[in-house]
Amino acid sequence: MSQTVPDRVTATPAAREAIARLRAAEGRPVMFAQSGGCCAGSTPMCYPGGELIVGDADVLLGEIDGCLFYIDRRLDEAWHQDQFILDVAAGEPEGFSLPAGDNLHFVTRTPACAPPAARAAGG
């Protein structure tokens, strides 16, 4: 029996390029976790696939190019968003997150808060 993966997350071309580089470097998919903790705000954490144990408090938002994206259930309820956009921004990643490139980190945006280019490319 196959599991239906939700489709609540998309990515900009820059994020998809970063994911492709990471997949090549890691030799496997990566995974994302949007934490409900106090650090990093809208910064999702990126890990080698399977490196983060997910549980009942995590909601699967979807997958981007074979890479799963989770969000903390309470944060998902608080944000009340149907759609999220994975993007990249300047600056080093937080904590143990893999970088999106040299001096780049991943960010999570909502369609209402995304720059126009990200909204147009977010599919």
C-alpha positions as CSV (number, residue, x, y, z in Angstrom):
1,M,0.0,0.0,0.0
2,S,1.6,3.3,-1.1
3,Q,1.3,6.5,1.0
4,T,0.0,9.6,-0.7
5,V,2.4,12.5,-0.2
6,P,0.8,15.9,0.4
7,D,1.6,18.7,-2.0
8,R,1.9,21.7,0.3
9,V,5.5,22.7,-0.4
10,T,7.1,23.9,-3.7
11,A,10.5,25.3,-4.4
12,T,12.1,28.0,-6.3
13,P,14.6,27.2,-9.1
14,A,17.5,28.3,-6.8
15,A,16.3,25.9,-4.1
16,R,15.9,23.0,-6.6
17,E,19.5,23.7,-7.8
18,A,20.8,23.6,-4.2
19,I,18.9,20.4,-3.6
20,A,20.4,18.8,-6.7
21,R,23.9,19.8,-5.6
22,L,23.3,18.4,-2.1
23,R,21.9,15.1,-3.5
24,A,25.0,14.7,-5.7
25,A,27.3,15.5,-2.8
26,E,25.5,13.2,-0.3
27,G,24.8,10.5,-2.8
28,R,21.2,10.3,-1.5
29,P,18.2,12.6,-1.0
30,V,18.2,15.2,1.8
31,M,15.3,16.0,4.0
32,F,13.9,19.2,5.6
33,A,12.4,19.9,9.0
34,Q,10.7,23.2,9.8
35,S,11.1,23.3,13.6
36,G,8.8,24.8,16.1
37,G,11.7,25.7,18.3
38,C,12.9,29.2,19.2
39,C,15.9,29.4,16.9
40,A,16.1,30.3,13.2
41,G,12.5,31.5,12.7
42,S,11.7,30.7,9.1
43,T,14.8,28.7,8.5
44,P,14.2,25.0,7.8
45,M,16.9,22.6,8.8
46,C,18.3,20.4,5.9
47,Y,19.8,17.0,6.8
48,P,21.0,14.0,4.8
49,G,18.0,11.8,4.1
50,G,17.0,9.7,7.1
51,E,19.3,11.5,9.6
52,L,16.4,13.1,11.5
53,I,13.9,10.9,13.3
54,V,10.4,12.2,12.7
55,G,7.5,11.5,15.0
56,D,3.9,12.2,15.8
57,A,4.6,15.9,16.3
58,D,5.8,16.2,12.7
59,V,3.6,16.8,9.6
60,L,4.7,15.8,6.2
61,L,4.2,18.9,3.9
62,G,5.3,17.1,0.8
63,E,8.4,16.4,-1.2
64,I,10.7,18.4,-3.5
65,D,12.6,16.4,-6.1
66,G,12.4,13.3,-3.9
67,C,13.3,15.1,-0.7
68,L,10.7,15.0,2.1
69,F,9.8,18.2,4.0
70,Y,8.3,18.1,7.5
71,I,7.0,20.8,9.8
72,D,6.3,20.8,13.5
73,R,2.5,20.1,14.0
74,R,2.0,23.1,16.4
75,L,3.9,25.5,14.1
76,D,1.8,24.3,11.1
77,E,-1.4,24.9,13.1
78,A,-0.1,28.4,14.2
79,W,0.9,29.5,10.7
80,H,-2.4,28.4,9.1
81,Q,-0.8,28.1,5.6
82,D,-1.9,25.8,2.8
83,Q,1.3,26.3,0.8
84,F,4.9,26.9,1.5
85,I,7.8,27.8,-0.8
86,L,11.4,26.6,-0.2
87,D,13.9,29.2,-1.2
88,V,17.5,30.1,-0.5
89,A,19.0,33.3,1.0
90,A,22.4,34.7,1.7
91,G,24.1,33.7,5.0
92,E,25.4,30.6,6.7
93,P,22.9,27.9,7.7
94,E,21.7,27.6,11.3
95,G,22.7,24.7,13.6
96,F,23.5,21.4,12.0
97,S,21.7,22.3,8.7
98,L,23.4,21.5,5.4
99,P,24.2,24.7,3.5
100,A,22.3,25.6,0.3
101,G,25.6,26.6,-1.3
102,D,28.5,28.9,-0.4
103,N,27.2,31.4,2.1
104,L,23.6,30.3,1.4
105,H,20.9,28.7,3.6
106,F,17.4,27.5,2.9
107,V,14.4,29.6,3.9
108,T,10.7,28.8,4.1
109,R,8.3,31.4,2.7
110,T,4.6,31.6,2.2
111,P,3.1,32.7,-1.1
112,A,1.9,36.0,0.5
113,C,5.4,36.8,1.8
114,A,7.5,35.5,-1.1
115,P,9.2,37.9,-3.6
116,P,7.3,38.1,-6.9
117,A,10.0,35.9,-8.7
118,A,9.6,33.2,-6.1
119,R,5.8,33.2,-6.3
120,A,6.0,32.9,-10.1
121,A,8.6,30.1,-10.0
122,G,7.2,28.3,-6.9
123,G,5.8,25.3,-8.8
